[in-house]
């Protein structure tokens, strides 16, 4: 079996399953492979190793055809090999790695900006690819305790062919304030940011708390949203009663997360903050939520530490933690998005110790038409742990929507797209810093069988991955 990988990046690679490069071709940005449908692909190739015979290699690939196509990766094999393959078995797909300059590819430059939302309230955000006029706008919303820096791998990669934005919520990242002169909510911040800064409808992507905010925002502002991607989204937030839904009950609580903090709340917050802002505690949390401990989290760790040292950090933490429940629940937000035909895509790390697979399956049951990708090994922050996979899936899903469905969903070929009911397992491989890495991705279609649910809760994907890795060892 041979693997061909073609991404939005200007290159094509043909490699063997033992990952010895046969040839590699670099094309100009103008001649790169565009988005394509389900009828195959052709790549212009030139041989870098002069010892190879071009006619011989041409004859070698002549009998090959695309077996399983996706928006960025292809598995190919000879006619004879394909005949004996079960398409729903765990086939292998090569996907592009991150642009790091080592292979001639460079990521999009990231700009750090501030937007004055209101007097004394400066909101920090990062952007990339704004010169890609006419390309889709993608807005990333961070989880609790982090900021736009958590999406720099998406900004650098997806910013090469999209307009990409990442927002720091007020009270997180570099959007810290000493006072709050007006009531606010994260949903309001997102709405005003899109209306005043981006000024176009967006694909909104959120991790953890950011996923909750993304869905809530889309439910209330469907005219500003082209699609929502949930990355291990927190299914609930807020412990205090909502003053609009439960005004009498809300009066029993003297504080609802606004500035300035009452003196009693301030003392309690200082005690809790002293414990959770300790570098050892932060390192322990990161170790818990990342399934692959070889992932470099130095930048994330240092940026979190930097935020905790801001004079307003403790008060901001308390304001977020003690925020009241939103007016509509997570389930209600899902229903509203479905009623307003807002596309939803689910991408969940299977080894998340907080938002376990059962939560992703529950969301899938409520919106059965939403594609659901379960990734293993990956924890609570798959966009930072396996950014190659998330970028590949996200780019493909956006292309699917932008093409009105003429381009298949990621990991699906034309036949799979028509069925759209079965679970499909794929092993995705990529190169990171010169080393081969792989993860298992299970796609769940419009229906999830009882067996699929059992599989999603077990470690069978990890076992299959380990077995594959063992077989590949010399």
ABEGO torsion letter per residue (X at the ends): XBBBBBBABBBBBBBBAAGBBABBBBBBAAABBBBBBAAEBBBBBBBABAABBAAAAAAAAAABBBABBBAABBBBBBAAAAAABBAABBBBBBBBBBBAGAAGBBBBBBBBBBBBABBGBBBBBBBBGAABBGBBBBBBBBBBGBBAAAAAAAAAAAAAABBBBBBBBBGBEABBBABBABBBBAAAAAAAAAAAAAGBBBBBBBBEAAAAAAAAAAAABAAABAEBBBBGBBABBEABBBAAABAAAAAABABAGBOBBBAAAAAAAAAAAAAAABAAAAAAAAAAABABAABBAAAAAAAAAAAAABAAAAAAAAAAAABBBBABBAAAAAAAAAAAGBBBBBBBBAABAABBAAAAAAAAAABAABBBBBBOBBBABAAAABAAAAAAAAAAAAAAAAAGGABBBBGBBAAAAAAGABBBBBBBBBBBGGBBBBBBBBBBBABBBAAAAAAAABAAAAAAAAAAAAAABX
